[in-house]
Every structure is written in structure tokens, then in C-alpha cells.
Amino acid sequence: MNALDVDRIRAHFDFPAAQRVVTNNAASTQPPRELIKLMETLAPGYENVHRGQSAASRHTTALFEASFATIAAWLNAPSRRCVATYRNTTEAINAVMYSLLTDFRDGDNVVTTMLEHNSNYVPWHALCREILPRLGRRVECRLARFDDSGRLDLDHLASLVDRRTKLVCCTGASNFFGSKPDLARVRAIADAGGYPQPTGERRALLLVDAAQLAPTSALDVRAMDVDYLAFSFHKMLAPFGVGVLYAKEHLLEHALPFLYGGDMIAEGRVTPETVDWNSLPWKYTAGTPNILGTIVSAQALRLLIDLVMPTTFFGRSGPIPRIAIEEAMARIGRHTANLTARCLAGLSQIKTLRVYGPEHRTPLIAFNVPGFSPFALAESLDRRGVESRAGCHCATLAHHALGLDPPASCRLSFALYNTVEEVDRAVEAVAEIVAGDRILLTSIDHELA
């Protein structure tokens, strides 16, 4: 089964030396030393990209543009023309919202779900409730519910999609339940609506928030037939402020840019009467982008493969065989699934503790214990050296739908560098707190209030 050599992987990171039990990876992962060193290595020759005449500018431009090719290959996108970079998944989704803004017609609707991260709900809420009403247009935002196990109710989703559904927005994996919607079914439901798009298609567009799906799955945007897909590198080892938006090329050609200014304009093509856009993907890179962050983040994808397989893609710019991507992500997926199953089994032995979500899930587990504040629980775990996270995890709709007061839970989440021993330590710490710290937690909760 090609189990991961976790000790070998951990040797590339600094956090183990600090005796940290890093189990908040659904929020952000840890950076390997190679990426920090690469940033330092690039700095002496750094220059701005595109249109510069210096050797440094030409070299940096080549590295920057090669990064888009790496990202496109990772997604199995047709070319780098389908890839735009932003600061994070949130900004990428906002870019879709603003680029489609003028295409919405009076009476249209957007369908999203109660599973979503706020980043894939609030932009559409704002579009329908705040922005378009000021332009005199009525567009509805509809929400599909989830079932008792935290899975998307596909029948309810289908009932919401009609011939006026311009866009369906769906998470690839819930950051609260860990559930993964059947995206093939979601695609079919979106197709059945038959909305006449300006590009000539008759289907609802499909946007997938892959922020929680990308870290443990091989993404194939062509097989998925998504129109838009977004994810962030800060959940994939590279915390340098870079997010990715994939979109089908004809949609990017048709759409208006999200940001306007330098570099997204064709060279010299600005007059008092007209402005012509740059070619793709640079049409969507207004101003100076996060150049070094983009270069290093793309290299994180190459390093990810090297960490789990005997390959040497890091530090290079050549093609990555699709089979290497799929095998590496399959190994990571199996490892993190095993850790998650072990944690679920351990937590199930703790009386009264409630885990949210289905048995089969991405590597995160959100839970509550009656009588315990999730915030105080997380603080007590931290005092025992286990890093969790408490709050709504930006899955506010789902927490409210469950009637949680406060709308919060405690969450553990795992990555490729976590060990069985760390999972056991986390479970033991939760058990100790529940068994012996009820008075202490109640006291802390009163202080926080």
C-alpha cells in the first residue's frame, strides 16, 4: 500500500523540534525548510515580472510563468491560460462573483449550500442582497440543506436548481463535517437547469471550493468538468499568501476582470476611448502580484511529491507526470484517512462526546462535549501540548443549522506529517479533560464570558 515514511517527511520540518503536536492543519499547514530556503535563495536575484529589460527581470519572469504551468499540470488543466492567482481561496471566489456581476439578469438565482465556508456563501449573499439590488436587479440566493450526518442533500439541491439558476456553488469537502459531496451528481444537477449562458452553453455554471479537498486529493478539473475551482497553498505547505482560481478558458476570455490596472492591460493599448486586456492568464494579474510567493507555492506542489515518493521534482520547472501526482496524493489520502479513523475510534470511547459528520471524511474531526465550552476545551488541549481549534471554523451556517449555542465546536485536523502517536496523544488529552477538568473549564468559560 506504499505507506508514508512519516519520520522521513518530518525531518524536513522545524515544528517537531519544538515538541508541537500540530493538529490544526485544516486552517494552515506547516512549511518545510526547503520552501523557506527557496524564498531566501530567490531574493538576491528578484525583480519585477513582465516588460523588464534586466536579466533579473527576465529570469524572475521565466520562473513566475513556469509556476502557472506547474499549477495547471497539477489540476490537469488544458494550459496555464486557465489559471489565475489571488491571495487565497476567498479572493478567488470573490473574483468569480465580480467577474459575473454584469451577466446576471433580473429573476436569476444562485444556488449554494448550508455546508459552505463563509467564503463560498457570503459573496453570493452580498451579490443578491446588497450589490445587485442597488443596480435594480432581483437575483435570489438559494441554500441546499444537509442531512443528519452532514452530507449534502442532493435531492434538495436538485429541487432548487431551475432554468434561471446561473451558478451552483459547492464545497468539495466541508471544513466542519469533513463530508465530501458527490461532485459528479452536483455537475449533473447543474447541467439539468439549462440556463442559457452568454457563452452559448445551456447549463448552470459550477464553482467548487476545493480548499479542504486539495490537500489530500488529486484534482482533475477536466474529469470533474468544473467551470471554476479555487484552493489555497497555505493548506498545502506554502503559507505565502497565494490562492488559485481555475476557470475554463472561454469563461475567462468572456468575463470582465476582477481588478483593473497595470499588467492586465495589453502593452501600450490604453487610449482615452479604449483599453485592451492582456492575454490570458495575465488579464487577471492587475498590478504587481505575489511573485516570489507564487514561485515558491508552485514549487511546494513539486516538493509534496518528493516528500512522499522517491522523486526529484522540487527546484525544477519541467513537466510532472500525471501518474506521479495521482500516486502521491493517493498515499497522502490513505495516510490521513488512517489517522482520522484512529482518532474517531478513540473519541468514540469518550462518554457524551459528540462528533459531527460522517464516518468517511477528510482528515478533520469537529466535536463538542455537553457542559464544556469548545473554546476552553481547545485552550486546555493547548496546555497539554495539543494544537486544536475552536470556533465556527467559518462554517457558520452549518453550526446555526444544528442549533449550537454558541455556534462553535472544537476541531482536530491532520496532515501528511502527523503520526499515530500524535493522534493518540490528542485523544488521551481530550479524555483527560473530560474526565477531570469540568470544574476548571467551567471557570474559564465564565472568565471568557
N, C-alpha and C positions, 0 to 999 in steps of 0.2 A: 504493500500500500504506500510505499515511499513516505514513511513518517518523517516529520521535520526534525532536523538536528537542532533542537532549541538552544542547546549550550553554544553551539557554533554561531547561531544567529545573535544571541545575547552578547557575544563578545564584540559585536560591532556597535554597541550602545553604552552610554555612560550611566544610565539610571540604575543598573543593578549594583554598581559600586556604592551608590548612596543608600542601598538597602530599601529601595522603594518597591512597593507592590503596586504596580501601575495597572489599575483595573477601572479606568475611566476612558477607555480608548474610543468609545463611540463619540466622545466630544472631540478629542485630538489624540493622535498617536505621538510617540517619541521619535526624535530624529536620530538616525545613525550618524556616527562620526564622519563618515565619508561625505555626507552632504554638507555638513558644516565646513569641512576642509575644502570641498569644491568651491563653495562660496568665497572662501579666502583665496583660493588659487586663481579664481577668475577676476578678482578685484583689481590687481595691478594692470591688467590689460583692458579694463572695462571702458566702453564708450557707448554713446547712444546709437540706436539702430536706424538703418534705412537713410539713404541720402548723404551719409557722411563720406568724406573722401580719405580719411585716415585709414591706415592699415588696421588700427584698433577697432574702428567702427565697422570696417568690412568683416573682420574676424568675429566680432560680437554679433553682427547681423547674421552671419552664417550659422552660429551656434543657436541663436534665437529662432531662426526659421526652421532649423533642423528639429528643434523641440516640438514644433507643431506637427511635423511628420511623425515623430515618436508617439505623440498623443493620439494622432489619427490612427496609427497602426494598432495601438493598444485597444482602441474602440472598434477596430475593424471598419473604420470609416473609409469611404472611397478615396479621400485625399485630405490634405490639410486645409483645403478651401472650406471644409465643413466644420472647422474648429475655431472657436473664439475663446479668449481668456479674459477672465474678470477676477475680482478679488476673492470670490468664494462662490459657493452654490447659490446663496441668497441673491447676490448681484446678478448672477447668470439668469436666474428665473425672472428677476425684475427686468432684465434686458429683453426677454421674450415678451413680457407684458407691455413694455413701452413700444417695442417694435411692431406689435399687433394692434396697438391702441386705435389707430385710424381705420383699421379694417373692420371693426365691429359695427354692426348695423342695429338699428332700433329693433328690439324684440329678440336679439340673440341671447344665448346663455353660455356660461362656462360651468363645467361640472368638475368638482374636485371631491375630496373625501374627508371624513372625520379622523382618518389616520394621520393626516399630514403634519409635518413640521410646519410651524408658523410661516416659514419662508415659502411654502407652496400653498398657503391659504390667504395670508394677509394681503399679498399683492393683488389677488383676484377679488378679495373683499373690497379693497381700496378702488380697484378699477370700476367695479359695479356700483358701489355705494357712494364713492366720493368723486372720482375723476370724470367718468363718462356722464353722470348727471349734470355736471357743470357745462358739458357740451350739448346738453339737451337729448342725450340718448339713454334709453332704458335697456339695460343688459342685466340679466339675472345670474347670480352665483348660486349653484345648487350643490348640496353636500350629500354624498353617499355614506351610509352608515356602515358600522362593522358589527360582527356577531359577538356572541358571549366570549369567544376565545380570542378576540382581537383580529379576526380575519375580515377582509373586505367583503361586504355583502354584494356579490356580483349581480344578483337579481335586482337588488335595489339600484345599483349603479345603472343597469340596463334600462330601468324604468325612468331614469332621469334624463337619459340621452334621447334627443329627438332631432328633427330636421333643422332646428335652429341652434343646435349645440355646435359652436365653432371650435371649442377646445375642451379636451379632457385632460386633467392634471392628476397624476397619481404617483405616490411614492413607490419606489422599487422595494423598499423594506422600511417598516415602521421603526422609528428610533425610540419607541416606548414599548410596544409589544414584541418587536422582533419579527413580526409576521411579514411574509412576502406575498403580495398579491400575484395572481396568475396574470402576468402581463400580456400573454397571448390572448387570453379572454378579454382583457381590457381593450386590446387593439381591435379585436373583432367587434366589440360593443361600439367603439368609437367609429369604426367603419360603417356600421349599420345605420348611423344617424343620417348620413348622406348630405351633410351640409355642403353647399356649393362654394368652395374656396375661390379667392381671386386668382389662384394659380391654375384653376381648371379642375382640380380634384373635387370629388364629391364624397367627403368623409370628414368627420371631426379630426382635428389635429390632436396628436398625443404627446404630452410632455411628461417625462419621467424624472423624478428627483432620485438620483442614484447615489446620494451621499452615503447612505448606510449599506448599499448593495455593492458598490465598487471595491471596498477593502477586502472582500472575501470571495468575489465572483469575477469571472472573465466576462466582460461586457462586449457584446457583439451587436452594434446598433443596426446593422443590416438585417441580421436574423430577427431582431426584435421589431424591426420596422417602426421605430420611434421617429417622430418628427423632430423632437427636441429631447436632449438628455443633459443633465447637469450633475457635476460632482466636484468635490474639493480635495486638494492634495494634502490639506492639514489632517485628514483622516487616513492618509496613505504615506506617512513617514516624513512629509516635507512641509513643515509649518512656515511657509514663506509667503503667505497671502496670495495664493493663486487658486482660482476656480476655473472650471472648464464648462463651456457650453458647446455641445454638438448640435448641429441642426442640418437638415437636408439642404443641399446646395441651392436648390431652386427657391427655397424659403428665404435663405439669406440674401440671395440676389434680389428677390422681390421686396423684402422688408426695408423699412426705414431704420437707420442706425439708432442705437440707444443713446450714444454720446457723440457729440459733434466737435470737431477741432482738428488739430494737426495730425498728420499721418493717415487719417481715414479719408483724406482728400487726394484725388489724383494730382500728381505733380503739376503745379502751375495752372490748375483748372478751376480757378476762382475768379469770377468777374462780378461786377455789380448786379448782373442779371442771373447768372447761373453758377452752380457749384456741382462738380462731378466727383463721384465717390471713387476711392481707390479700389483695386481689385480685391477679391476675397483671398484670405480672411482679413486683410488689413483694413477693410471697410469698417471693421468692428474693433479697431485699436486706436481710438482717438487719444491723442497726447502720448506722452512717454509711458509705456507700460511698465510692469514689474519685470524688467528684462532679466536680471540675474535670478529672481525668484522663479521665472518661467523656465529658464535653462536648467536650474537645479531641480525643480519639481519634475520635469520630464526625465531627468536622469534618475530620479527616485523610482520611477517605473522600471528602469533597467536594473537598478540595484536590487529592487524587490525580487526579481527573478534570480539574480545571482545569490541572494541570501538563502534561497530555498532549493536551488538546483546547482549543479556543477557547470555554471556558465560564466561568461565574461562579457556581458553587455554594457556594464557600467563604464562611463567615461568615453563611450563611442557614440557614433551617430548613424551607423548602418542599420539596415532593416532587422527587425526582430521576427523570427518565425512565429506564426500564429500558434503552432503547437506548443512552443515554449511558454507563451502567455497562458494558454489554457491549462497546461500541466502545472505551472507554478501556482496559479490561483486555485486549482483543484486541491493541491496539497495544503495550501493555507486554509481553504474552506473546511477540509477534513479535520485539520488540527484544531481549529477554533470551534468546530461543531462538537468535537470530543470534550473540550474544556467546558463548553456550555452545558452539555448533557451531564457531566460530572457535577457541575455547580447546581443544576436543577435538582439532581438526585439528593445532594446534600441539603439544600434548602428545604426540600420536601419533608425532611425529618424534623424540622423545627415547628413545633405546635403553634398554631394560629397564624403563621406567616402566610401571606397570600402573594403568589407570583402572578403577574399579568401576562397574558399572551399564550400562544400555542406551544406544544411540545417541540415541534420542529421550527427553528427560528434562526435569525442571525445571532452572532455572539454577544448578546446583551440580555440582561435579566433585570427587569424592574419589579419591585416588590414593596409591600407595606406590612407592618405588624400592628394590629389594633392596640391602641393605647400608647404607641410610640410615634413621636414626630419623625418623619423621614429626614428632616434636616439635622436633628440631634443624633439620629442613628448614624448618619454619614459622618458627623463630627466625632462620634465615639469610635467609629471604624478607623478614622484617620489617626486617632490617638493610639490605636493598635497597629498602625503602620499600613493600613489598607486604604487605598485611594478609591473612593466611590464618588457618586454624585447624587445629590438630592435636588428635587425641584420638579417642574413640569416638563423639563427637557425640551422645551418649545413645542411639545405635543399638547398644547393647552386644550384644544377641542376634545381630544380623547379623554383627558383627565376629568374635564367637566362632564362629559357624557357618562362617565362611571360614577358621578356624584361624589367624587373625592373632595374632602374639605379638611385642610387646604388642597387645592388641585396639584398634588405633588406625590412623588414616590422616590424611593432610593434605588439606584441603578448600579450594577456591576457590568463591565463590558471588557471583552478580551481581544487580543491581537496575536499575531504570529509569534511574538516573543514571550508570551505568557506561558507559565509552566503549570503542571498538575499540582505541584507543591503550593504555588500561589493561590490556586483555586481552593485548595483545602484550607489554607490559612484564612482566606476570606470567609469561607463557610463557618469555620470554627469561631472566627471573630464575631460574626452575626449571632451564632448560637450563644456565645458567652454574654453578649449584650442583652439578648432577650431573656436569658436565664437570670442574670444578676444585676442588670443596670437599670431596671424600670424606674426606680426612685430617682436615680441620677438624671436619666433622660427627661423625666417629667419636670425636674427642677430646671434643667437647661432650657426646656421648651418655654417655661414661664418667663425666663430671662429674655429669650428671643422675642417673646410677645411684647 
